Amino acid sequence: MNVEEVHINIDKSGKVSLSLQGVKGEVCFQITKDLEALLGNEISERKFKHEYYEKPTQQDNVLPVRKKK
């Protein structure tokens, strides 16, 4: 099973960046849309990884959420 993760980084100036690992296809937009809305939908740039261009499988539909301490 492929591990799917969302990494959130906030730099010293307050700029927020989201990075997804193990997520294939356009499902990344479904995963990040609520986070983007909470952040005011101020998207300055999108970079797509090679996984974006891959087709998702049935197993890729579930994303467990874990808090990093």
Backbone torsions as a table, in degrees:
resi	resn	phi	psi	omega
1	MET	NA	136.8	-179.7
2	ASN	-81.6	135.0	178.4
3	VAL	-86.6	129.0	178.8
4	GLU	-110.2	129.5	-177.0
5	GLU	-137.2	149.6	171.7
6	VAL	-116.0	124.2	177.5
7	HIS	-107.6	129.1	179.5
8	ILE	-116.4	125.9	179.9
9	ASN	-123.9	132.9	175.4
10	ILE	-120.7	117.3	-178.2
11	ASP	-83.9	177.7	-175.7
12	LYS	-61.5	-27.4	179.5
13	SER	-84.4	-5.7	180.0
14	GLY	96.9	-0.6	178.8
15	LYS	-69.7	129.9	-178.1
16	VAL	-104.7	135.5	174.0
17	SER	-129.5	141.3	177.7
18	LEU	-112.5	137.6	177.6
19	SER	-136.0	130.8	178.7
20	LEU	-107.3	141.1	177.2
21	GLN	-121.7	134.1	174.4
22	GLY	77.4	12.4	-179.8
23	VAL	-104.4	124.6	-177.3
24	LYS	-104.0	143.6	173.8
25	GLY	75.1	-165.5	-175.5
26	GLU	-76.1	-0.3	177.4
27	VAL	-61.3	-19.0	178.1
28	CYS	-58.8	-34.8	178.3
29	PHE	-66.2	-37.0	178.1
30	GLN	-66.6	-36.1	-178.2
31	ILE	-71.7	-40.1	-173.4
32	THR	-93.9	-10.6	-173.1
33	LYS	-60.4	-39.6	179.7
34	ASP	-69.4	-39.2	176.4
35	LEU	-63.6	-42.9	179.2
36	GLU	-62.6	-39.7	178.9
37	ALA	-64.6	-41.7	178.4
38	LEU	-63.5	-28.3	-179.6
39	LEU	-91.1	7.1	175.7
40	GLY	90.2	11.3	178.6
41	ASN	52.5	33.2	177.5
42	GLU	-95.5	79.2	-178.6
43	ILE	-90.7	115.7	-179.3
44	SER	-94.7	-21.2	-176.5
45	GLU	-163.2	142.8	172.8
46	ARG	-125.2	131.8	174.7
47	LYS	-121.9	129.3	-178.7
48	PHE	-102.3	132.0	175.9
49	LYS	-85.5	170.5	-178.9
50	HIS	-59.6	-27.5	-179.1
51	GLU	-64.8	-26.6	179.1
52	TYR	-60.8	-33.7	-176.2
53	TYR	-87.6	-0.8	177.1
54	GLU	-90.7	153.0	178.0
55	LYS	-83.7	132.4	179.0
56	PRO	-72.3	153.9	174.2
57	THR	-104.0	173.2	179.8
58	GLN	-58.3	-36.3	-178.7
59	GLN	-68.9	-20.1	-177.0
60	ASP	-79.3	4.5	-175.8
61	ASN	-85.7	-12.2	-175.7
62	VAL	-110.3	132.7	-179.9
63	LEU	-126.5	105.6	176.3
64	PRO	-72.0	143.3	-179.4
65	VAL	-107.5	125.3	178.1
66	ARG	-128.8	139.9	175.6
67	LYS	-89.8	134.0	176.7
68	LYS	-93.9	126.9	-178.0
69	LYS	-96.1	NA	NA
